[in-house]
Amino acid sequence: MSFALRLAGQPDISLITRWEDPSPANQRDVLENLRIKRDLGVPAEQILREAGY
């Protein structure tokens, strides 16, 4: 991105990227995500693997 700013004539601008943690916040969120995947047709073997079994 800094390269693009230099090309645009703005070399002195500083950017900071702040990423939110994309992982589920708690066990309920994890299980809900796994249920949604199951409903969408993800194989049980893959769901169990993602659940740590």
mmCIF file of the N, C-alpha and C atoms, coordinates in Angstrom:
data_MODEL
# 
_entry.id   MODEL 
# 
loop_
_atom_site.group_PDB 
_atom_site.id 
_atom_site.type_symbol 
_atom_site.label_atom_id 
_atom_site.label_alt_id 
_atom_site.label_comp_id 
_atom_site.label_asym_id 
_atom_site.label_entity_id 
_atom_site.label_seq_id 
_atom_site.pdbx_PDB_ins_code 
_atom_site.Cartn_x 
_atom_site.Cartn_y 
_atom_site.Cartn_z 
_atom_site.occupancy 
_atom_site.B_iso_or_equiv 
_atom_site.pdbx_formal_charge 
_atom_site.auth_seq_id 
_atom_site.auth_comp_id 
_atom_site.auth_asym_id 
_atom_site.auth_atom_id 
_atom_site.pdbx_PDB_model_num 
ATOM 1   N N  . MET A 1 1  ? 0.815   -1.177  0.000  1.00 0.00 ? 1  MET A N  1 
ATOM 2   C CA . MET A 1 1  ? 0.000   0.000   0.000  1.00 0.00 ? 1  MET A CA 1 
ATOM 3   C C  . MET A 1 1  ? 0.867   1.251   0.000  1.00 0.00 ? 1  MET A C  1 
ATOM 4   N N  . SER A 1 2  ? 1.998   1.199   0.698  1.00 0.00 ? 2  SER A N  1 
ATOM 5   C CA . SER A 1 2  ? 2.871   2.376   0.720  1.00 0.00 ? 2  SER A CA 1 
ATOM 6   C C  . SER A 1 2  ? 3.382   2.696   -0.686 1.00 0.00 ? 2  SER A C  1 
ATOM 7   N N  . PHE A 1 3  ? 3.579   1.674   -1.496 1.00 0.00 ? 3  PHE A N  1 
ATOM 8   C CA . PHE A 1 3  ? 4.019   1.891   -2.872 1.00 0.00 ? 3  PHE A CA 1 
ATOM 9   C C  . PHE A 1 3  ? 2.952   2.674   -3.644 1.00 0.00 ? 3  PHE A C  1 
ATOM 10  N N  . ALA A 1 4  ? 1.693   2.293   -3.468 1.00 0.00 ? 4  ALA A N  1 
ATOM 11  C CA . ALA A 1 4  ? 0.601   2.989   -4.144 1.00 0.00 ? 4  ALA A CA 1 
ATOM 12  C C  . ALA A 1 4  ? 0.510   4.439   -3.683 1.00 0.00 ? 4  ALA A C  1 
ATOM 13  N N  . LEU A 1 5  ? 0.736   4.676   -2.415 1.00 0.00 ? 5  LEU A N  1 
ATOM 14  C CA . LEU A 1 5  ? 0.709   6.054   -1.908 1.00 0.00 ? 5  LEU A CA 1 
ATOM 15  C C  . LEU A 1 5  ? 1.847   6.879   -2.512 1.00 0.00 ? 5  LEU A C  1 
ATOM 16  N N  . ARG A 1 6  ? 3.013   6.270   -2.654 1.00 0.00 ? 6  ARG A N  1 
ATOM 17  C CA . ARG A 1 6  ? 4.131   6.993   -3.284 1.00 0.00 ? 6  ARG A CA 1 
ATOM 18  C C  . ARG A 1 6  ? 3.798   7.336   -4.727 1.00 0.00 ? 6  ARG A C  1 
ATOM 19  N N  . LEU A 1 7  ? 3.185   6.393   -5.442 1.00 0.00 ? 7  LEU A N  1 
ATOM 20  C CA . LEU A 1 7  ? 2.809   6.656   -6.831 1.00 0.00 ? 7  LEU A CA 1 
ATOM 21  C C  . LEU A 1 7  ? 1.775   7.772   -6.921 1.00 0.00 ? 7  LEU A C  1 
ATOM 22  N N  . ALA A 1 8  ? 0.926   7.872   -5.900 1.00 0.00 ? 8  ALA A N  1 
ATOM 23  C CA . ALA A 1 8  ? -0.117  8.891   -5.885 1.00 0.00 ? 8  ALA A CA 1 
ATOM 24  C C  . ALA A 1 8  ? 0.405   10.234  -5.372 1.00 0.00 ? 8  ALA A C  1 
ATOM 25  N N  . GLY A 1 9  ? 1.709   10.284  -5.056 1.00 0.00 ? 9  GLY A N  1 
ATOM 26  C CA . GLY A 1 9  ? 2.296   11.532  -4.575 1.00 0.00 ? 9  GLY A CA 1 
ATOM 27  C C  . GLY A 1 9  ? 2.048   11.799  -3.108 1.00 0.00 ? 9  GLY A C  1 
ATOM 28  N N  . GLN A 1 10 ? 1.783   10.753  -2.328 1.00 0.00 ? 10 GLN A N  1 
ATOM 29  C CA . GLN A 1 10 ? 1.532   10.894  -0.890 1.00 0.00 ? 10 GLN A CA 1 
ATOM 30  C C  . GLN A 1 10 ? 2.492   10.009  -0.089 1.00 0.00 ? 10 GLN A C  1 
ATOM 31  N N  . PRO A 1 11 ? 3.804   10.212  -0.203 1.00 0.00 ? 11 PRO A N  1 
ATOM 32  C CA . PRO A 1 11 ? 4.747   9.302   0.439  1.00 0.00 ? 11 PRO A CA 1 
ATOM 33  C C  . PRO A 1 11 ? 4.825   9.435   1.957  1.00 0.00 ? 11 PRO A C  1 
ATOM 34  N N  . ASP A 1 12 ? 4.297   10.516  2.525  1.00 0.00 ? 12 ASP A N  1 
ATOM 35  C CA . ASP A 1 12 ? 4.438   10.741  3.960  1.00 0.00 ? 12 ASP A CA 1 
ATOM 36  C C  . ASP A 1 12 ? 3.278   10.183  4.789  1.00 0.00 ? 12 ASP A C  1 
ATOM 37  N N  . ILE A 1 13 ? 2.301   9.578   4.153  1.00 0.00 ? 13 ILE A N  1 
ATOM 38  C CA . ILE A 1 13 ? 1.168   9.017   4.879  1.00 0.00 ? 13 ILE A CA 1 
ATOM 39  C C  . ILE A 1 13 ? 1.551   7.643   5.425  1.00 0.00 ? 13 ILE A C  1 
ATOM 40  N N  . SER A 1 14 ? 1.233   7.418   6.678  1.00 0.00 ? 14 SER A N  1 
ATOM 41  C CA . SER A 1 14 ? 1.513   6.134   7.322  1.00 0.00 ? 14 SER A CA 1 
ATOM 42  C C  . SER A 1 14 ? 0.203   5.401   7.573  1.00 0.00 ? 14 SER A C  1 
ATOM 43  N N  . LEU A 1 15 ? 0.139   4.148   7.190  1.00 0.00 ? 15 LEU A N  1 
ATOM 44  C CA . LEU A 1 15 ? -1.060  3.340   7.378  1.00 0.00 ? 15 LEU A CA 1 
ATOM 45  C C  . LEU A 1 15 ? -0.793  2.247   8.409  1.00 0.00 ? 15 LEU A C  1 
ATOM 46  N N  . ILE A 1 16 ? -1.816  1.947   9.197  1.00 0.00 ? 16 ILE A N  1 
ATOM 47  C CA . ILE A 1 16 ? -1.737  0.862   10.167 1.00 0.00 ? 16 ILE A CA 1 
ATOM 48  C C  . ILE A 1 16 ? -2.922  -0.059  9.921  1.00 0.00 ? 16 ILE A C  1 
ATOM 49  N N  . THR A 1 17 ? -2.656  -1.342  9.764  1.00 0.00 ? 17 THR A N  1 
ATOM 50  C CA . THR A 1 17 ? -3.713  -2.324  9.571  1.00 0.00 ? 17 THR A CA 1 
ATOM 51  C C  . THR A 1 17 ? -4.034  -2.957  10.909 1.00 0.00 ? 17 THR A C  1 
ATOM 52  N N  . ARG A 1 18 ? -5.302  -2.965  11.261 1.00 0.00 ? 18 ARG A N  1 
ATOM 53  C CA . ARG A 1 18 ? -5.741  -3.591  12.508 1.00 0.00 ? 18 ARG A CA 1 
ATOM 54  C C  . ARG A 1 18 ? -6.740  -4.677  12.158 1.00 0.00 ? 18 ARG A C  1 
ATOM 55  N N  . TRP A 1 19 ? -6.362  -5.906  12.420 1.00 0.00 ? 19 TRP A N  1 
ATOM 56  C CA . TRP A 1 19 ? -7.206  -7.056  12.098 1.00 0.00 ? 19 TRP A CA 1 
ATOM 57  C C  . TRP A 1 19 ? -7.909  -7.539  13.356 1.00 0.00 ? 19 TRP A C  1 
ATOM 58  N N  . GLU A 1 20 ? -9.194  -7.822  13.236 1.00 0.00 ? 20 GLU A N  1 
ATOM 59  C CA . GLU A 1 20 ? -9.912  -8.457  14.330 1.00 0.00 ? 20 GLU A CA 1 
ATOM 60  C C  . GLU A 1 20 ? -9.635  -9.950  14.293 1.00 0.00 ? 20 GLU A C  1 
ATOM 61  N N  . ASP A 1 21 ? -9.661  -10.569 15.461 1.00 0.00 ? 21 ASP A N  1 
ATOM 62  C CA . ASP A 1 21 ? -9.452  -12.004 15.544 1.00 0.00 ? 21 ASP A CA 1 
ATOM 63  C C  . ASP A 1 21 ? -10.649 -12.708 14.886 1.00 0.00 ? 21 ASP A C  1 
ATOM 64  N N  . PRO A 1 22 ? -10.421 -13.461 13.788 1.00 0.00 ? 22 PRO A N  1 
ATOM 65  C CA . PRO A 1 22 ? -11.530 -14.100 13.086 1.00 0.00 ? 22 PRO A CA 1 
ATOM 66  C C  . PRO A 1 22 ? -12.025 -15.385 13.741 1.00 0.00 ? 22 PRO A C  1 
ATOM 67  N N  . SER A 1 23 ? -11.301 -15.862 14.744 1.00 0.00 ? 23 SER A N  1 
ATOM 68  C CA . SER A 1 23 ? -11.706 -17.115 15.374 1.00 0.00 ? 23 SER A CA 1 
ATOM 69  C C  . SER A 1 23 ? -12.930 -16.896 16.265 1.00 0.00 ? 23 SER A C  1 
ATOM 70  N N  . PRO A 1 24 ? -13.746 -17.922 16.387 1.00 0.00 ? 24 PRO A N  1 
ATOM 71  C CA . PRO A 1 24 ? -14.939 -17.800 17.233 1.00 0.00 ? 24 PRO A CA 1 
ATOM 72  C C  . PRO A 1 24 ? -14.572 -17.419 18.666 1.00 0.00 ? 24 PRO A C  1 
ATOM 73  N N  . ALA A 1 25 ? -15.441 -16.654 19.293 1.00 0.00 ? 25 ALA A N  1 
ATOM 74  C CA . ALA A 1 25 ? -15.150 -16.128 20.621 1.00 0.00 ? 25 ALA A CA 1 
ATOM 75  C C  . ALA A 1 25 ? -15.312 -17.170 21.724 1.00 0.00 ? 25 ALA A C  1 
ATOM 76  N N  . ASN A 1 26 ? -16.178 -18.156 21.536 1.00 0.00 ? 26 ASN A N  1 
ATOM 77  C CA . ASN A 1 26 ? -16.392 -19.133 22.595 1.00 0.00 ? 26 ASN A CA 1 
ATOM 78  C C  . ASN A 1 26 ? -16.808 -20.478 22.003 1.00 0.00 ? 26 ASN A C  1 
ATOM 79  N N  . GLN A 1 27 ? -16.966 -21.449 22.873 1.00 0.00 ? 27 GLN A N  1 
ATOM 80  C CA . GLN A 1 27 ? -17.294 -22.813 22.436 1.00 0.00 ? 27 GLN A CA 1 
ATOM 81  C C  . GLN A 1 27 ? -18.641 -22.864 21.711 1.00 0.00 ? 27 GLN A C  1 
ATOM 82  N N  . ARG A 1 28 ? -19.592 -22.077 22.157 1.00 0.00 ? 28 ARG A N  1 
ATOM 83  C CA . ARG A 1 28 ? -20.905 -22.058 21.496 1.00 0.00 ? 28 ARG A CA 1 
ATOM 84  C C  . ARG A 1 28 ? -20.766 -21.613 20.041 1.00 0.00 ? 28 ARG A C  1 
ATOM 85  N N  . ASP A 1 29 ? -19.935 -20.587 19.793 1.00 0.00 ? 29 ASP A N  1 
ATOM 86  C CA . ASP A 1 29 ? -19.709 -20.118 18.426 1.00 0.00 ? 29 ASP A CA 1 
ATOM 87  C C  . ASP A 1 29 ? -19.041 -21.205 17.580 1.00 0.00 ? 29 ASP A C  1 
ATOM 88  N N  . VAL A 1 30 ? -18.098 -21.911 18.182 1.00 0.00 ? 30 VAL A N  1 
ATOM 89  C CA . VAL A 1 30 ? -17.414 -22.994 17.462 1.00 0.00 ? 30 VAL A CA 1 
ATOM 90  C C  . VAL A 1 30 ? -18.428 -24.057 17.041 1.00 0.00 ? 30 VAL A C  1 
ATOM 91  N N  . LEU A 1 31 ? -19.266 -24.468 17.976 1.00 0.00 ? 31 LEU A N  1 
ATOM 92  C CA . LEU A 1 31 ? -20.258 -25.506 17.679 1.00 0.00 ? 31 LEU A CA 1 
ATOM 93  C C  . LEU A 1 31 ? -21.286 -25.027 16.659 1.00 0.00 ? 31 LEU A C  1 
ATOM 94  N N  . GLU A 1 32 ? -21.680 -23.771 16.751 1.00 0.00 ? 32 GLU A N  1 
ATOM 95  C CA . GLU A 1 32 ? -22.628 -23.225 15.782 1.00 0.00 ? 32 GLU A CA 1 
ATOM 96  C C  . GLU A 1 32 ? -22.023 -23.222 14.378 1.00 0.00 ? 32 GLU A C  1 
ATOM 97  N N  . ASN A 1 33 ? -20.752 -22.845 14.282 1.00 0.00 ? 33 ASN A N  1 
ATOM 98  C CA . ASN A 1 33 ? -20.072 -22.862 12.973 1.00 0.00 ? 33 ASN A CA 1 
ATOM 99  C C  . ASN A 1 33 ? -20.010 -24.275 12.405 1.00 0.00 ? 33 ASN A C  1 
ATOM 100 N N  . LEU A 1 34 ? -19.746 -25.246 13.263 1.00 0.00 ? 34 LEU A N  1 
ATOM 101 C CA . LEU A 1 34 ? -19.693 -26.637 12.808 1.00 0.00 ? 34 LEU A CA 1 
ATOM 102 C C  . LEU A 1 34 ? -21.070 -27.121 12.364 1.00 0.00 ? 34 LEU A C  1 
ATOM 103 N N  . ARG A 1 35 ? -22.126 -26.719 13.076 1.00 0.00 ? 35 ARG A N  1 
ATOM 104 C CA . ARG A 1 35 ? -23.480 -27.096 12.692 1.00 0.00 ? 35 ARG A CA 1 
ATOM 105 C C  . ARG A 1 35 ? -23.848 -26.506 11.336 1.00 0.00 ? 35 ARG A C  1 
ATOM 106 N N  . ILE A 1 36 ? -23.479 -25.268 11.123 1.00 0.00 ? 36 ILE A N  1 
ATOM 107 C CA . ILE A 1 36 ? -23.757 -24.615 9.842  1.00 0.00 ? 36 ILE A CA 1 
ATOM 108 C C  . ILE A 1 36 ? -23.038 -25.352 8.710  1.00 0.00 ? 36 ILE A C  1 
ATOM 109 N N  . LYS A 1 37 ? -21.789 -25.725 8.948  1.00 0.00 ? 37 LYS A N  1 
ATOM 110 C CA . LYS A 1 37 ? -21.040 -26.462 7.928  1.00 0.00 ? 37 LYS A CA 1 
ATOM 111 C C  . LYS A 1 37 ? -21.719 -27.792 7.629  1.00 0.00 ? 37 LYS A C  1 
ATOM 112 N N  . ARG A 1 38 ? -22.180 -28.463 8.682  1.00 0.00 ? 38 ARG A N  1 
ATOM 113 C CA . ARG A 1 38 ? -22.892 -29.732 8.477  1.00 0.00 ? 38 ARG A CA 1 
ATOM 114 C C  . ARG A 1 38 ? -24.135 -29.514 7.620  1.00 0.00 ? 38 ARG A C  1 
ATOM 115 N N  . ASP A 1 39 ? -24.898 -28.476 7.946  1.00 0.00 ? 39 ASP A N  1 
ATOM 116 C CA . ASP A 1 39 ? -26.112 -28.164 7.199  1.00 0.00 ? 39 ASP A CA 1 
ATOM 117 C C  . ASP A 1 39 ? -25.822 -27.834 5.741  1.00 0.00 ? 39 ASP A C  1 
ATOM 118 N N  . LEU A 1 40 ? -24.628 -27.310 5.483  1.00 0.00 ? 40 LEU A N  1 
ATOM 119 C CA . LEU A 1 40 ? -24.233 -26.971 4.115  1.00 0.00 ? 40 LEU A CA 1 
ATOM 120 C C  . LEU A 1 40 ? -23.672 -28.172 3.349  1.00 0.00 ? 40 LEU A C  1 
ATOM 121 N N  . GLY A 1 41 ? -23.515 -29.304 4.055  1.00 0.00 ? 41 GLY A N  1 
ATOM 122 C CA . GLY A 1 41 ? -23.084 -30.515 3.378  1.00 0.00 ? 41 GLY A CA 1 
ATOM 123 C C  . GLY A 1 41 ? -21.629 -30.883 3.545  1.00 0.00 ? 41 GLY A C  1 
ATOM 124 N N  . VAL A 1 42 ? -20.935 -30.231 4.465  1.00 0.00 ? 42 VAL A N  1 
ATOM 125 C CA . VAL A 1 42 ? -19.538 -30.603 4.725  1.00 0.00 ? 42 VAL A CA 1 
ATOM 126 C C  . VAL A 1 42 ? -19.545 -32.009 5.337  1.00 0.00 ? 42 VAL A C  1 
ATOM 127 N N  . PRO A 1 43 ? -18.672 -32.898 4.849  1.00 0.00 ? 43 PRO A N  1 
ATOM 128 C CA . PRO A 1 43 ? -18.648 -34.274 5.355  1.00 0.00 ? 43 PRO A CA 1 
ATOM 129 C C  . PRO A 1 43 ? -18.382 -34.327 6.863  1.00 0.00 ? 43 PRO A C  1 
ATOM 130 N N  . ALA A 1 44 ? -19.021 -35.294 7.529  1.00 0.00 ? 44 ALA A N  1 
ATOM 131 C CA . ALA A 1 44 ? -18.881 -35.449 8.981  1.00 0.00 ? 44 ALA A CA 1 
ATOM 132 C C  . ALA A 1 44 ? -17.413 -35.625 9.379  1.00 0.00 ? 44 ALA A C  1 
ATOM 133 N N  . GLU A 1 45 ? -16.651 -36.345 8.566  1.00 0.00 ? 45 GLU A N  1 
ATOM 134 C CA . GLU A 1 45 ? -15.233 -36.561 8.876  1.00 0.00 ? 45 GLU A CA 1 
ATOM 135 C C  . GLU A 1 45 ? -14.485 -35.228 8.976  1.00 0.00 ? 45 GLU A C  1 
ATOM 136 N N  . GLN A 1 46 ? -14.763 -34.311 8.078  1.00 0.00 ? 46 GLN A N  1 
ATOM 137 C CA . GLN A 1 46 ? -14.114 -32.993 8.099  1.00 0.00 ? 46 GLN A CA 1 
ATOM 138 C C  . GLN A 1 46 ? -14.558 -32.186 9.303  1.00 0.00 ? 46 GLN A C  1 
ATOM 139 N N  . ILE A 1 47 ? -15.845 -32.238 9.614  1.00 0.00 ? 47 ILE A N  1 
ATOM 140 C CA . ILE A 1 47 ? -16.367 -31.498 10.766 1.00 0.00 ? 47 ILE A CA 1 
ATOM 141 C C  . ILE A 1 47 ? -15.739 -32.000 12.050 1.00 0.00 ? 47 ILE A C  1 
ATOM 142 N N  . LEU A 1 48 ? -15.642 -33.326 12.202 1.00 0.00 ? 48 LEU A N  1 
ATOM 143 C CA . LEU A 1 48 ? -15.015 -33.897 13.398 1.00 0.00 ? 48 LEU A CA 1 
ATOM 144 C C  . LEU A 1 48 ? -13.546 -33.507 13.485 1.00 0.00 ? 48 LEU A C  1 
ATOM 145 N N  . ARG A 1 49 ? -12.863 -33.477 12.348 1.00 0.00 ? 49 ARG A N  1 
ATOM 146 C CA . ARG A 1 49 ? -11.454 -33.078 12.332 1.00 0.00 ? 49 ARG A CA 1 
ATOM 147 C C  . ARG A 1 49 ? -11.311 -31.638 12.814 1.00 0.00 ? 49 ARG A C  1 
ATOM 148 N N  . GLU A 1 50 ? -12.181 -30.756 12.306 1.00 0.00 ? 50 GLU A N  1 
ATOM 149 C CA . GLU A 1 50 ? -12.127 -29.352 12.707 1.00 0.00 ? 50 GLU A CA 1 
ATOM 150 C C  . GLU A 1 50 ? -12.486 -29.173 14.182 1.00 0.00 ? 50 GLU A C  1 
ATOM 151 N N  . ALA A 1 51 ? -13.312 -30.090 14.712 1.00 0.00 ? 51 ALA A N  1 
ATOM 152 C CA . ALA A 1 51 ? -13.703 -30.015 16.108 1.00 0.00 ? 51 ALA A CA 1 
ATOM 153 C C  . ALA A 1 51 ? -12.628 -30.571 17.029 1.00 0.00 ? 51 ALA A C  1 
ATOM 154 N N  . GLY A 1 52 ? -11.598 -31.178 16.445 1.00 0.00 ? 52 GLY A N  1 
ATOM 155 C CA . GLY A 1 52 ? -10.489 -31.678 17.236 1.00 0.00 ? 52 GLY A CA 1 
ATOM 156 C C  . GLY A 1 52 ? -10.590 -33.142 17.603 1.00 0.00 ? 52 GLY A C  1 
ATOM 157 N N  . TYR A 1 53 ? -11.469 -33.877 16.928 1.00 0.00 ? 53 TYR A N  1 
ATOM 158 C CA . TYR A 1 53 ? -11.607 -35.301 17.201 1.00 0.00 ? 53 TYR A CA 1 
ATOM 159 C C  . TYR A 1 53 ? -10.817 -36.131 16.231 1.00 0.00 ? 53 TYR A C  1 
# 
